[in-house]
Amino acid sequence: MPALISKALAKIKTEVLVVPVCKDSDMHEHSGISSIINRIKGLKEFTGERDEELILYKPAEVDATRVMLMGLGAPDRINQETLRVLAGRAVNKCIATSLSEITFLVPVNKKLTIGAASVLEGLMEGAYLANHRFYAYKNIKKQRPLQKIRFSVAPGAVKKFSRLAARVETVCKSTILARNWVNTPSNDKKPAQFARAVVGLAKKENLKTRVLGLKELRQKGFGAMLAVAAGSRSEPRLVVLDYNPKNATDTITLVGKGVTFDSGGLNLKPSKTLHRMKADMAGAAAVAATLVSVSKLRPKVRVVGIMPLVENMLSATATRPGDIIKSYADKTVEIGNTDAEGRLILIDAIAYAVKTYKPQILIDMATLTGACVTALGEKIAGLFTFDDRLAQKIMQSGEKTRERCWRMPLPEDYKDLLKSDLADINNMPSTRAGAAITAALFLSEFTGNTRWAHIDIAGPANSKNDHAYCPSGATGFGVRLLCDFLMAEG
């Protein structure tokens, strides 16, 4: 998909040449580009400020049908996200006008506060992620992704950055894979269907796979997971993907919530939000897509992805509020609310991960609580962990990838809100206040002594509006974050 090229400017034949421009600073070493920029100096409509655009048609200095000058603002304010947004906006503009190709002139400027690799990485990520439309269910496709995206770099940079380009393509491709899974309607991704899709792709990448069906889940005592699945005709699945390189000494386990449709059970959700509940498996999608990337990125640490997949539906066999069930960890849980189902499937998967794989680190990712959206909005995930060092590393990866996480508290006394008179714990706290915190504390009761972090992605997993490098709908949040974290660890 994205290709690196190194040619004389006059020999770059393209429909659109995108030229990033800084305010009051020369970003490029090409005399032809300097000539173009000098010619437009003094125009009020383009000064190089961020988000400004100016299109020139067939300028004499280059062999491009269009030169799109795009403002970045002051050089000391430019970061990778600035570049992602610029590249995404350029790609979207070309898609909207039915063009088929684009070439980015990668800037070289010593005044930038980020290095050449980071500049190229930001541009490539923004372009790749923007070049995506989910049209699986449309007969008429109004917009088509670009067929060719190229990046013009200095001589010698093609070889130097070839591995970077391959890594960006791998991770962004998996991000789009996660988006597509989440965008798929629930009638086409029931637990068994979704499990087959994940396992089929994982086997192509030589990942070791395992799927536990209804019979085995019963035999092994996945009581909490089965309680959620009890109301649906669609049987649950537990999917395990295992990347295990030679000489790996540490294991990191990723657990992703996979509710392929969440009606709320007998505590039925409001009809206004039900159509969005196909996205309640975004955590599982992110974990599965991350493992696909990991198989190519090849970190030196073992990575195990575990995805509990269920439908939460209503029927005569559905679990009732007030029921008491036994979890995989043998702890009993009183069902205070059947719509607090995500934490139930997660505790069985977490306990299974701890017992089976004994990981040094366990991270779960889930669209868990509306309370986290209320607290942090729709662009930032909630991070919950008792481990300061783990929190810092996850937040660093979040800042780098712009999949931001904000650490939330886990006060010990809030556990009292989960007490049950009849069982070991209640899945619903005695108050709605602090609901994202009590949900995380509920999960923490099943992690043992493992270094653990919970990432609540209820807000950023979906976007109601188009973004510069993500159309409205599923965002694929978490894939780039987890891949960056894993590569840093391994």
N, C-alpha and C positions, 0 to 999 in steps of 0.2 A: 504493500500500500504506500506509505510515505517513502520517498526515495531521496537519497543525497546525491547531488550533482556538483561538479566543479568545472564550470565553463566560463569562457570570456563572456561578459555581459551581452555583447552584440550577437552572440551565437545562441542565446537562450530564447528559443522560439516557444511562446506560450500564449494562451488566451488572456491570462491575468498574471501580472507580476506584482506581488505585494511588497511594498517597501515601508518597513517601520521607520518612523521619523520621530526624533526627540525634539523637544522644545529647546531652541538655542544651542544645539549641539549636533555635530556631524556624526552620523551613525555608520557611515559606509565609506569604503576606500575606493569605490568605483568613480572615475571622473565623470562618466555619463550620468550617474545618479546625482552627483554634486551639481552638475549642470542643470538638471531638471529642478532640483530643490532651489538653486539660486534663482532660477527663472520665475518661481512662484512666490519668492519672498515678498512680503508686503501685502499679499492677499489677506483680506480680513477673514475669509471663510476657512483658512487653514494656516495655523501657526505652529502645529506640532503638539497641541494640547491633547490630552488623553481623550479618546473616542472621536476625534475629528477624522474626517475622511475627505479625500479629493481624488477623483478619477480623471486621468488624462488618456486620451485615445491616440494610439499610434505615434508616440513621440519619436523623434528622429534618432535619439540616442540608443534605443533598444529595439529588439525585434519582438515586441510584445504588442498584442492588440490593445491591451489596456494596462496602464500602470496605476495601481491603487495605492496612494499614499495614505498611511494610517498613523495617527498621532499616538504617542506613548507618554507624553508629558515630560517632566524633568527626569534626567537620567538617574539621579540618586533616589528616585521614588519607584523605579522599575523593579519588579520581582517576577517570579515565574507565573504567578496568577495574572499579572498584567499581560504577559505574553500569551498565556492560554486564551484569555478573553479576546485579545486582538486576532489571534489565528482563528478562533471560533467564529468571530464576527465576519471575517473575510470569507471563510468557507460557506457560511450560511448565505451571505450575499450572492455568492456565485451559484449556489444551489437554487436560490429563489429566482435567478435569471436564466436558469436552464443551461448553464455552462458545464463543461465536462472536466476541466483541468485548472490547476492553479500552481504557481511557483512562488515561494517565499524567498526573498533576499535576506538571508540571516545577517543581522547587524553585528558589527565589530566595533566596540567602543570601550576604551580603557576607563572611561568615567563611570561605566555601569558597576553597580555594587555586587553583581553576580557574574560568575565565570562563563566562558563560552559554552561549556557543556550544559549548564543550567539554562542558558538562553535557548539553545537548540531544543533541549528537552521540553521546556515550556511551550514553545511554538509547535512542536510535533504533537504533544498531548492535546493541545487545544484544537488543532486541525483534525486529528484522528477522531477525537470524541465528538466533534461537531458534525462529522461526515457520516451521520447515522439517522435513518428514519425507520420507524417500525410500521411497516406496511403489510404485514403478514395477512391481514384480514381485509385489505382494500383491493377492489378490482381496478379502481382508477388511482394511479399513483401520480399525484400532482407534482411532487418533487422527487428527484432522483439524486442519490449521492454522487459526488464527483468520482470520475474514473481514475484520475491521476492527481497526486499531490506530491510536489517536489520541493526540496529545500536546497537553495544554492549557497554553498559554503566555500571557504577559501581553499586554495590548493593544499593537498595533504590532509584536509579535514575529513574527507570521505572515508579514508581508511581509519583515521583516528577515532571517528565517532560511529563506526559501523555497528559495533556491539551495543552502543547506547540506543541507536535507532531500532535494532532488533528487540531490545528490552522494552522500549516504549510501545512498539507494536504489539508485543506479547501481552503486556498488562492492559493496554487500551482495548485490545480485542476481547479480553476476558471481561472487562468492564461492560462492554456492549453486550456480551453474552449474558451477563447478569441482568442487564436492562431488559433484554428480550424475554428472558424467563419470567421476570416480574410482570411485564406488560401482557404476557399471554393470559387469556381469560381462564377462570377456574375450571370450566368444563373441559378444557384441553390440558390441564395439568393436575389431575387428581393424583393423590400420593403415588400410586403405582406407575402412572404415566410419567410423572416428574422424576421418579427414581430411575426409570428406564432411560430417560433422556440424559440424566447425569452420569449414570454408570456407562452408557454407551460411549459417551464422549471421553470419560475418564480412561476407559480401556484403550482407546486410540492413543492416549498419551502415556500408556504403560504404567498407569497408577494401579496399585492393588485395590480391589474393591470388595465390599461385602454388603449384602442387603439382608436385613432381618425382616421377615414377614410376620403376619398376625400370629401364626402358630408359635414361632420362636420367641416373639415378644411376650406371649403369655407364659411360655415355659421359663423364661428368664426373669419374669416378674416386673415388667415395665408397666406397673399399675397406673402411674400418673398419666403416662402417654396413652394408654388404652382407655382411660376414663374420658379423655378429650375426644378420642375417636369413636366412642361408644354410640353416638347418635347418627353416625354416617354409614351409608352402604359402602362407601369407599374405604377399603382396608388401609391401615397405616403401614408405613415403612420406616425403617431406620437405615440410612445409607452411610457407609463408612468409606472414605477415600484415604489411601495411605501412600505417602511419598516417603520412602525409607532408603536414603543413600548409604553407600558403604561407609563404615567408620563413623557414622553419626553417633554421638554420645548423648545428646540431649533430644528431648521430644517436646514439641509444641502442639497442643491440640486446639483446634478451632471448632466451636459448636455454633450452628446456625439454626435459628427458629424457622420451621417450615410448615406453617399453617396455610395450606393452599387455598382455603376459603374459611373465613371466620364470621359465622352468623352471630356469634355471641352465645350460642347454645340457648338454654332456656332463659338466661338473662339476655334476651335478644337485643341486638344493637339497634339504634335508630335507623329508619329506612334511608335517611338522608346520606348516611355514610356507607351503607352496605356495598354499593357498587365498587368501592375502593378496597374492599377486603380481599380481593385477589392478590394484593401486594403484601399480605401478612407472612409471606415466605421469603421476603427480601434478604433476611439474614442467611437463610439456607442457600439462596442464589449466590450471595456474595462469597460464602465459604466454598461452595462448589467451584465457582469461577476462579477463586484464588488458588485452589489446588490445581486447576488446569494450568494456570500460569506458573505455579511452583514447579511443575513437571518440566518446564522449559528453562526457567531461571536457575534451577538446581542449587538452592542453598545447601549448606553442609549440615543442616539440622533436620531431623525427622519431623515431618508435618502430617498430622492426622486430622482430616475434616470429618465431622460427625453431624448429620442432618436428620433430626426427627421430623417426619412428614406425616401430617394428619389433616383431615377436614373437621371443623368444629360445627356440627349441624344439630338440628332439632329432630327428634323422633320419639317413639315410645320407649326406645332403648337408651336415650340420652341420659347422661349423668345429671343428677339434680342438685340444686343448692341444698346444703345440709348433709349430702352424702359424705362418707369417710372412705378414703382409698389408701392403699399401701403403695408407696413409691418403690423404685428399684433399690434405693438405699435402705429399705425396710422402715423408714419413717412414715408415720401415718399423717395424712393431710385431710383436714376438713375443707370441703368445697364451700367457701363463702360466696363465690360468684363464678358461674361457668364461663364468663367472659374474661376471667383472669386465667386463660388457658395456656398462653405462651409460656408462662413460668412453670407450668406443670410438665409440659413436654421437655422443657430445658433441664429440669432437675433430674429426670431420668437419664437424659443424654449426658449430662455433666457427671453424674455419679458413675455411669458406665465408663466414661472416658477416664476418670480418676482410677477406677478399679482395674480396668483392662490395660491401659497404656501408661499409667503412672507418669504423666507428663511433668516436666519442670515448670511449664507455663500453660495455662488454659485461658483462652479468650472466648467468650460467647458474644454473639452479635444478634440482635433481635429488634424487631419493631414491637417494642414491649408495652409502652405506656403513652397515652395521650398527655399525661401529666408532664412528661419530658418535653413534649412539643410546647406546652404552655410555658414551661420554664425557659427553654432555650430557642424556641422558634423552629423554623423549618430548614435551617441551613447548618445547624450545629448539633452533633450527637452528644449524648450524656455519657460520661465515662465514670465508672464506679469501680474502685479497687482499694484494698488496704495497703497496697504495695507502692510506695512512693517512686521507686526506681522504674517499675513497670509503667506507672502512670506517665512519668516524664518521657519515656521512649515512645509510647503510643501517641502522646500529644505532639512530640517532635515530628513523627511521621504524618500526623494529621495536618500540621502546619505546612509541611513540605508539599503535600499532595493537595492541599486545600479541602481535604475531608476532615474538617475541624472537629475536635472533641473538647468538651469542657468538663473538668473533673468536678464531680458532685460528692457531697459528704456521705459517710456511712456511720452515723452515730449509733453506738451500741444500744442505747436506751430505746431507740425506735423499734428494736426487735420485740419489745413488749406489745406493740400494736398487732403483732401476728399471733398472739397467744390464742389457743383454743381450749375450751373447757373439756372437750371430748377427745381430741387428737393431739399429736405432737406439735402441730403447727396448722395455721389457717392460711389458705392461699389468698385471702382478702384481709387487709388490715381493718382495724376497728374505726378508722377515720379515712376520709379521702385525701386529707392534707398530707403532702409529702409522699404521694403515691409512687412516684418513680424511685424514691429512696427505699421504701418498704418492699417494693418489687425486687430491687437488687439485693436487699438484705435476705429476702426469702431464698434467692438463688444461692447466696453465700453459705447457707446452712448445709449445702450439699457438695461443697468444694473440698472438704477435708483440709489438709495442710498445703494444698497446691497453691502456687502463686497464680492468682486469678484476677481477671478483669472482665467486666460486663460493659458492653457498648450498646446503648439504647439508640437505635437509628430510626425511631418512629417519625421524626421530623424530616431528616434529609433523604430518606429512602425514595421519596417521591417528590416531584415538583409540579405544582399546578400551572406554572408558566414556563415558557421557553427561556432557556438560559443561553449565554453565548456559546457554550460548547455542550449543551444538553437540551434536547427538545423536552417539552412537557411530558410528564409520565415518570417512569422509573429512571433513576439516576445511576444505578450501579454502585451506589455509595458503599465504601468499605473495601472494595477490591484493591484499589491503588494504595489505600492506607495499610492494609494487611500485607500486601506484597513488599512495600517499603520496609515495614517493621520486620518481616521475616528475613529479608536480605541483610538487614543490619544485624540481626541476631546470628545469621548463618554465614 
